Amino acid sequence: MKRRYLGGTHLSLDERKKILWGLLGRLTLKEIAAEVQKDPTTVSKEIFKRRTSKRVKTNPFNGRKADEGQCPRLRRFPMVCDGCERLTSCGYMWRCFYDPNEAMGSYQGLTTASRKGSKLSIEELKRIDETVAGGLRKGQSLYVIWLSNQGSIPVTPRTLYNLIRRGELSVKPIDLRNMVKMKARGKYDYDKKEVKTSDVVERNITKYFAYMKAHPFVYPVQMDTVESGRAGSKCFLTIHFVAAHFMMVFLLDEKSAGEVSRVFGMLEDKLGMDGFKKIFPVILTDRGVEFSKPQGLEFDANGEQRCKVFYCDAYVSNQKGAIESNHRLLRYIVPKGTIIDPYTEKEVRKIVCAIASYPRRELDGETPFRAFEEIYGEGILEKLGIEKVDSRTVNLTPSLVLGK
């Protein structure tokens, strides 16, 4: 018999306290929903929306390595640390908790605000308009503009979208990056014959997953190249640190295995063997010709192993989706079809610094620069000449390099 739930009513403070008691008592989602006579989906959404997260300092003597990632418990029910039997020995830096009183206050504030119209004065609208327009000219998103200028923007990012949609600002919806036209997907020959060498077979994606399962505290790195326009010979080598959302970019004179090995040798010289092993334990890349000699990447000139290299399946770029997604920020500065040959190493470092200093929603408003230093330690980026930029001045348009 299908259970019937009471609908059309708000969660009270007592019902929210029952949810917390259920979490502490390690009840199932259905059991908690039965206690408050609500649908399980309603309870799940309540916990996810009203939970509070915070970063904590882990105990270095608990025998576990600190993990900047997210605990699997937080990705699905119960989605909070309440009732977790491993809380005292947890090695994760991020914790989430459900507080009935805070949840009730947050909900009441939301319902009150939703009934109020916009009370912004003309002066406030003008100041918001100038701030938003200036940020968009630098290629920043509304979230980053709001995050970097909270003192002069007394509204939320969602309200900024609404102000633009209602025409109360000089900025138009077409000025936002997400309002671009979608292009038709390209057609690929998926039946194309694939040449599988012994190097690829020994380092395929299945072996990668097995290695990561055996080494759960290893932070993976993804690697790719960004090609120049048709008339150019140079290209970018991109190395993405998944946990920190941090991407390094290096200029290659040509798209070849020798050039990639040259960059790896340069990184080892600057960081030392121990520093190199620390940030490059395992690398996932595609089967491009520039990565066709994994031995030159895994071993140094003296034959000492410095990292592990694995390959994605052919035509399955989403297996390294983190770096593919992060390439969009690079393409804001270097649009597709741009000839890379005139770029210098100094200009490439300038691009890296701008992208690394761009706050990310995935990092709760933190920058990849800061996240990288917390995970891998300070001093590494300084050796590579990468400096932090004020997030309010970050420019993600071609003018960053062209100076226009």
Residue pairs with C-beta under 8 A, 6 or more apart in sequence:
3 34
5 33
5 37
5 38
5 39
5 42
6 37
6 38
7 39
10 107
11 36
11 38
11 42
11 46
11 107
13 100
13 101
13 104
15 36
15 38
16 46
16 50
16 100
16 103
16 104
17 100
18 32
18 35
18 36
19 32
19 35
19 36
19 43
19 46
19 47
19 98
19 100
20 82
20 98
20 99
20 100
22 31
22 32
22 35
23 32
23 47
23 78
23 80
23 82
23 83
23 98
24 82
24 83
25 83
26 83
27 35
29 40
29 43
29 44
29 77
29 78
30 40
32 40
32 43
33 39
33 40
33 42
33 43
36 43
44 77
44 79
46 103
47 77
47 78
47 79
47 80
47 98
48 79
50 98
50 102
50 103
50 106
50 107
51 79
51 80
51 96
51 97
51 98
52 96
52 97
52 98
52 99
52 102
53 94
53 95
53 96
53 364
54 94
54 95
54 97
55 93
55 94
55 95
56 93
56 94
56 95
57 93
58 64
58 66
58 90
58 91
58 92
58 93
59 89
60 66
62 89
62 91
63 89
64 89
64 90
64 91
65 91
65 217
66 91
66 92
66 93
67 91
67 92
67 93
67 217
68 93
68 94
68 243
68 244
68 371
68 374
68 375
69 92
69 243
70 92
70 94
71 81
71 90
71 92
71 94
73 79
73 81
73 84
74 80
74 81
74 94
74 96
79 96
80 96
80 97
80 98
81 87
81 90
81 95
81 96
81 97
82 97
82 98
84 90
87 95
93 374
118 159
118 163
118 168
120 128
120 154
120 155
124 154
125 163
125 168
125 169
127 152
128 152
128 153
128 155
128 160
128 163
128 169
129 169
129 170
129 171
131 145
131 149
131 152
131 153
132 142
132 145
132 153
132 160
132 164
132 169
132 171
133 169
133 170
133 171
135 142
135 144
135 145
135 148
135 149
136 145
136 171
136 175
136 176
137 397
138 393
138 394
138 395
138 396
138 397
139 177
139 332
139 333
139 395
139 396
139 397
140 148
140 358
140 394
140 396
141 177
142 157
142 160
142 161
142 176
143 157
143 359
143 361
144 358
144 359
144 391
144 394
145 153
145 160
146 153
146 155
146 156
146 157
146 160
147 359
147 365
147 391
148 359
148 391
148 392
149 392
153 160
155 163
163 169
164 171
164 172
164 173
164 176
165 173
173 179
177 332
188 315
190 315
194 314
197 292
199 292
199 293
199 294
199 295
200 287
200 311
203 294
203 309
203 310
203 311
204 310
204 311
204 313
205 284
205 310
205 311
205 312
205 313
205 316
205 319
207 310
208 282
208 284
208 310
208 311
211 282
211 308
211 310
212 218
212 220
212 282
215 281
215 282
218 281
218 282
219 241
219 242
219 243
219 281
219 375
220 242
220 243
220 281
220 282
220 283
220 284
221 239
221 240
221 241
221 242
221 279
221 280
221 281
221 282
221 283
221 284
222 239
222 240
222 242
222 283
222 284
222 285
222 320
222 322
222 323
223 237
223 238
223 239
223 240
223 283
223 284
223 285
223 291
223 323
224 238
224 240
224 285
224 286
224 320
224 323
224 324
224 327
225 235
225 236
225 237
225 238
225 252
225 255
225 288
225 290
226 235
226 236
226 238
226 249
226 327
226 330
226 331
226 334
226 340
227 235
227 255
228 234
228 235
228 338
228 339
228 340
228 341
229 337
229 338
229 339
229 340
230 337
231 339
232 339
232 340
232 341
233 253
233 254
233 341
234 251
234 252
234 253
234 254
234 340
234 341
234 343
235 252
235 254
235 255
235 340
236 249
236 250
236 251
236 252
236 330
236 334
236 340
236 348
237 249
237 250
237 251
237 252
237 259
237 260
237 263
237 290
238 247
238 248
238 249
238 250
238 323
238 326
238 327
238 330
239 247
239 248
239 249
239 250
239 283
240 246
240 247
240 248
240 322
240 323
240 326
241 247
241 248
241 279
241 368
241 372
241 375
241 376
242 322
242 323
243 371
243 375
244 368
244 371
244 372
244 374
244 375
244 376
245 322
245 326
245 360
245 362
245 363
245 368
245 371
246 356
246 368
246 369
246 371
246 372
247 323
247 326
247 329
247 330
247 352
247 355
247 356
247 368
248 352
248 384
248 386
249 330
249 348
249 351
249 352
249 355
250 263
250 348
251 340
251 343
251 344
251 345
251 348
252 259
252 260
252 263
252 290
253 259
255 288
255 289
255 290
256 289
256 290
257 289
257 290
257 291
257 292
257 293
257 296
258 296
259 290
260 290
260 291
260 296
260 297
261 293
261 296
261 297
264 296
264 297
264 306
265 300
265 301
267 276
267 280
267 384
268 276
268 300
268 306
270 383
270 384
271 279
271 380
271 383
271 384
273 300
273 304
273 306
275 380
275 383
276 306
276 307
277 306
277 307
278 376
278 377
279 376
279 380
280 306
280 307
281 307
281 308
282 307
282 308
282 309
282 310
283 297
283 307
283 308
283 309
283 310
284 310
284 311
284 312
284 319
284 320
285 291
285 309
285 310
285 311
285 312
285 320
286 311
286 312
286 317
286 320
287 311
287 312
287 314
291 297
291 309
291 311
294 309
297 307
297 309
298 305
298 306
298 307
298 308
298 309
299 305
299 306
300 306
312 319
312 320
313 319
317 324
318 324
326 355
329 355
329 358
329 396
330 351
330 355
332 396
332 397
333 351
333 354
333 355
333 396
333 397
333 398
333 400
333 401
334 340
334 343
334 351
334 398
334 401
335 398
338 398
343 401
347 401
349 385
349 386
350 400
350 401
351 400
351 401
352 386
353 386
353 387
353 388
353 389
354 389
354 394
354 395
354 396
354 400
355 368
355 396
356 367
356 368
356 369
356 372
356 381
356 386
356 388
356 389
357 367
357 368
357 369
357 388
357 389
357 390
357 391
357 394
358 367
358 368
358 391
358 394
358 396
359 365
359 366
359 367
359 391
360 366
360 367
360 368
363 370
363 371
367 388
367 391
369 381
369 386
369 388
370 388
372 380
372 381
373 380
373 381
381 387
398 404
